[in-house]
Amino acid sequence: MKTLRTLLILLLTAAFLCCGAAAADAKADTDARRADAIECMVTCGFLQGDGHDLGLDKALTRAEAAVLLVRLCGAEAIATQASASPFTDVPVWAAPAVNYLCSEGAVKGISADRFGSDNPLTARDFTVMLLRTLGYRESSGDFAYTDALQFAKTIGLYDEAEYEWLLSSEYNRAAACYAAYRMLRLCPKGNTLPYVQTVVGDIRASYTGVTADIICGDNLIYNTLTDALNALRAEKNYTLTQSAVYSHTISGVAETTERTTVYRRDNRKNRSSFDVAQETIRGLRIASQHIRVYADGDAVCRSEDEGAWTVLTILPHSAVELHHDIPAHLFTPTPSLCSSAEAVRDKNGNVVISGFSSLGQLINDMTGSASCDYFYDYTIVVDPDTARILSVTVSYQDTWLWRDLPMEVSYEVEYAFSDYGSTNVLQGMTGADKTIG
């Protein structure tokens, strides 16, 4: 399973290559930038898929565009109170958005009673919607529909490379999302603040100042963790080791489980492997070890060091996605994480991110063996020069009630990255090739 950013770059590259030499030249300056912007929009919740796919290469319909625009306006709650529009072809899920945008003058129908909900949008169509959202109007003489793209370029919504790409490419959801991202960072008509900053000035807005800072590139936590994830993806291979100690004491009886999980990643072959060793101490010692290897959706495992490899024929898509990019699930800087954390620089100049979270994977064993539905403290240290994560510590201590008895619970977890570019990573992943080919 390729990461979102990798898929975006491949998609954008393919689109540019289909547009001839001029677009191919522009590709070098725009595809990575667009991929980062779209990933940011997805992380912040502006672009959402159907639960399985973002559909980035699909056309954007007018109904989908309306929903996206309402999210950009931070008006999801307000839209539910808007008066009904005169259009009879709007699906229920898009009705609040269309009603609101119609009342604000940001959209128009294709006739007196039809919105054209299923009609695919052209680059010009969506650009007009964005310009209206920014406060520009055809009726005020700001621009004409026919020259909307040119006007958008003059105010900075598009640069020259993006403008040329739009003129020669088939418009899709990825292109629309990137345009929306640029719109959020642009100042509305008659205003000196980026649009996204003006939205959060309204207490009714559906997103906060943290999201606005992320979009504007002003959130240190988001920038630091995003750079760290991109740096990991750029590595040929690496190893991530998780050392976890879970313990609880009840009625004087203590039980401690120590688990070490070694996650090896080969980015060149898009392959990940797990080596999990666990020891539970409660009078008796029980040790077990298993290895799982995932490669392009295939999975194999073995229970013991000398056991035969077994192909896993039934594996949830979510599990494959998780196991292919553990760091993305552990360290993705969502607005929620960024709002509950703080970042400072230590005496060595490293960025130290600390806070609390309820993200299950960070405290869980990386195979998902431990359950977690409570808040815990964490600290992530990143070297800003190399964008490498230096250390991660997670801790949780509390007293629970179990059958009316107090139970002292403690979780201590540490993560460490190593073997950047080392062949040791590849050697640790051998053994499954004969099984999966």
N, C-alpha and C positions, 0 to 999 in steps of 0.2 A: 504494500500500500504506500504510494508516494505521498509526501506531505502536501498540504494545501498549497504552500508556496511553490513547490516543485511543479505541481499540476498547473498552477497559474502561469509560470514561466513557459512551460511547454505549450500551453494553449496560446499565449500571446505570441510566442515565437512562430508557431504554425500560421497564425493569422497574418503576421507580418510577411512571412515568406511567400504567401499567396498573393501579395500585393505588388510584386516586382521589385526592381533594384532600389527605387527611391524609398519605399517603405522599409526595405531590408536595412538600408543605412540608418533610418530613424530608429529601428528596433533596438540598436545597441544602447541608445540613450533613454529608452522609455520602458522596455518590457520589465526589467527588474524593479524599476520605480513603481510601475503600475501594480506589479504583484505585491509589493510591500503595502501599497495603499489599499488594495482590495482585502488583503489579509487583516489590515487594521479595521476596515469596515465590518468584516465578518466578526472579529473579536469584540467589537463594540456593539454588535447586534443590529446594525443597520441593514445588512444584507443577510437574509435567512433563506434556507432552502426548504425542501419538502420533508426533511428529516433523514433523507438518504443522500441527496445530491443538491449542490448549489445551482446546478444548471447554468454554469457560467457561459457556456458556448451556445446557449439557446437565446432566441429573440425575447426581448422584454415586451410584454403586452401592456396595453394602456391601464388595465386594472392593476397589474403588478407595479407599474410605475407610480400609480396613485398611492398605493400602500407604502412604497419606499419613500415617496415625498413626505408623507405624514410623519414617518419616523424621523426624517431629516429635520422636520419642523418641530419635533418634540411634542407633537399634538395628538398622540394616540388616545389619551384620556379625553381631551377636549373634543376630538372628532366624534365620539359617541353621542355627543349632545347636539351635533349640527342638524340643521333642518334638512329634510329629504330633498334630493335633487329631482329634476323632472325626468331622469333617464330610467328606462324600463329594462335595460339589458345588463345591469350591474349585479354581479354575484353577491351573496350575503356577506362573504368575508371581506369584500372590498367596498361595500356600501358606506360605512362610516368615513373612510378615507375620501371617496369620491364626493360625498356630501360636503365634507369640510372644505376640500380644495375648491369645489365649485362655489361655495359661499365666499371664499377668499379671493376668487378671481384667478386662481393659479392654473385652472384647467377649464377647457370648454368641451362640449360634445361634438360629435360629427354631424348631428342633426338636432332638431328640437327635442326629441325624446330618446335619442340613442347616444351613449357614451363611446361605443366601440370597444367594449371591455376586452375582447379577445384579439383585437387588431394589434399586430406587431408595430412597435415604434421604430421610426427612423432616427438617425442621429439628430436631425433637425427638430423632429417632434419633441424629443426628450430635452434637448437644449432649450427650446422655448419654455417648457415647464420649469426648468431650473432658473431661467432668466426671470420669469414671473415670480418665482419664489424669492428671488433676490430683490424684488420690488420694481423691476423694469416692466414696462407695459407697451404694447404696440399702440394702444389708444393714446398714449402720451407722447408718441413720436420717438421713443427710445430706440426702437428697432422695428424692422419689418420681418414677417415670417420668412420671406425668401432669403434674407441675409442674416438670419439668426446665428449661424455658425461663425460668420465673419465678425459680427458684433461681439459674440462670446470670446473670440480671440483677442479683440481690442481691449476688453476689460480684464483679461487674464484668466478666463475660465479654461481656455486651451492655449498651449504654446504652439509654435509653428509645426513641430513634429507631430503633435497630437491632431492638429487641424488637418494636416495632409493625410494622416492615417484615416481620419473620419470620412474624408472625401472619397477614399478608394476602398473602404472595407465594409464588410457586412456587419451591421450593428448588432451587438448581443449584450447579455446581462453583465459581462465583465467590463465592457466599455462603458456601459451606463453607470456601473458602480464607481468606476474611476472618475467619471465626470461628476458624480454626486460628491465624492470625496473632495475634489477640487472646489466644488461649490461651497462646501462647508467651511473651507479655509479662506474663502473670498469675502471681501466686505460688501454688504448689501448697498444698494443705492442710497446715497446720503449718509452713510455710516462709516465710522473709522475702525470698527471692530470686526473681526471675522464673523461670518454668519453664525457659526456654531456657538460663539461666545455670546451673541445677542440672544440666542434661544434660551440659554441657561439662566439668563437674567429674569426669566418668567418662572415664578414658583410652580406654575402648572406644568412645566416642561417634564417630559418623560425620561430625560437623562440629565446627568449632573455635570458640574464643572470638571470633574475628573475625566469624563468622557470627552469634553471639549478640549481639555489640555492634551489628551492622547491624540486627538485628531490634529491639533495644531503643532504636534511634535514637542510639547513643552513638559511632558511628564517623564521625569528621570527614571522612575521604576519601569515604565513601559519601554522606554528606549533602551535601557540597560539589558532587560531580559530578552527583548526582541533581538538585539544585537548578539546576545549570547546564543540564542537558538539558531540564528542564521550562521554564526560561526561554527556551531556543531554540525550543521548540515553541510557546511563547506569542507569539513574534515573528511579525509579518505576513510578513516575508521577511528574508533575510540572505545574505551571501556568505562562503564558506569557501575560502581559498586555501592550497594545499599547494605548497611549494617544496622539491624534492628533488634531491639531488646524490648519485649513485651512482658510485663510482670504484674501480678496481682496477689494480694495477701488477704486472707479471710480466716478469722478465728485462729490466727497464729500459723496457718498453713500457707506457705508461699509457693507459687508456681512461676517459673520464668521460662520464656521461649526466646531463644536466640536464633535469628535467621539472617543469613548472608545471601544476597542475590547479586550475581554478576551478570550484567547486561552488556553484551558486545554488539557493536553496530558497524556494519560495513556499508557505507553509503554508496560505493561504486556498484555493488551488486544488489543493493536494496534488500539486504538480509540482516536479520537480528537474531541473537540467540540468548537463552537464559540458562544459567547454572545456579540452582537453588539448593542451599544446604541448610538444614534446620535441626536444631537440637532443643528438646523440651526437658527441663529439669524439674522433677517433682518426685524425688526419691529414686525414680528410675530414669535412665537415659535412653531416649529414643532418637535415632538419627536416620534421616532419609535424604535422598538426593535424586533430583531428576533434571533433565535438560530438555528444553523445547527449542526448536529452531523454526523460524518462520521465513519463508522466501516467496515473495510475490503471491501471497495468498495460500501457499502450501504450508503445512505444518507437520512436524514429526516430533516424537518424544521417546524417551526411554526412562525406565524407573531406576535402574541401577547402572553403575559404571560400565559393567560388561554386558548389559542387556542389549537385545536387538532393538533397532529403531522401528517404531510403529507409526504409520501414517495416520494422522487425525483427519478423518473424512468429514466430520461435522464440527465446524468451528464458527461461532458467531462472527459476523462481519465486524462488530464493535471490538471483539477481542483481537482480531487481526490488526485492525487500525491502531489499537492501544499498544500492542506489542511491537509494532513496527516503528513507533516514534514515541518512546517513553518520555524523553525530555519535553516534548511538546505538551504532553498531558500534565507533566509535573510543574512546568514553569511558565505556561502561557499567561501573560500579564493581562488578565481581564480587568475591566473597570472595577469589579468588586474587589479583586485582589489589590489593585492599585489604591483604592480608597481606604483600605484597612491596613495599609503598610506605610512605612516611612523609609526614606533613603538618606544615608549620610556617607561621608567619606572618612575612612580611618586614616591613621597617621602615615600609612603607606600609599595613600591615594586610591585605594580600592573602594568600590561602591558596596556598602553594607545595607541590604534590604531586610527589614525585620517587621514582623506584624503577626497577625493571627488569621487563621483560615479554617474552613471546614471542607476544603477540597480533599476528598477521600484518598485519591491516589498518592498524595504526598506523604501521608503517614502510613498508608498501607504497605504491605509487602508489594513489590512491583508486579507480582502475578495476581494481585487482587485477593489474596488469601485472608487478609484481616479486614474486618468491617469497621466503619468509622462514620459517625453522624454527629460529631461534636467539634467544638473549636479547639485549636491547639496553637502553640507558638512556633514560629520558624525564623531562621536567619539564613540568608543567601549572600555570599560574598563573591563579587565579580571583579576581575581585573579589567578596567575600562580600556587599557591599551591593547590587550589581546582579545577582549570580549569573552574570555574563558571564565567559566564558573569555577571558583577555587574551592569552595566548601558549602555544604548545606547541612544544617542541623534542625531537627524537629523534636519538640518535646511536649508531653502532656502528662499532668498529674492531677488526680482528683479522687474523691471518695464517693463510691457508688453504694447503693443499697442492693443487696442480693438476698432474697428471702428474708427481708427485714434485718439483715446483718450488714454492718459496714464493710466495704471491700476497698482496700487501697489499690488504685490502678496507676500504672506508670508505663508510658511509651517513650522510648528514646530511639531516634532514628538519625543516621548520618549517611550522606551521599558523598562520594568522591569520584572525580573524573581522572582518567589516566590513559596511558598508551595511545596518545594522539599520533595517528599515522603509523603505529607500530605493527609489524607483521605478527606479533604475538596475538593480536586480536583475531586475525584470520586463522591462526593455528588453533585457537580455542573454539573455532566454529566448525572444524572438520568432523567428518563422520557421518553426516547426513546426506552428502552428495550422491551416494550410490542409490539412496532411497528415493530422493526427489528428482534426481537427474541433473 
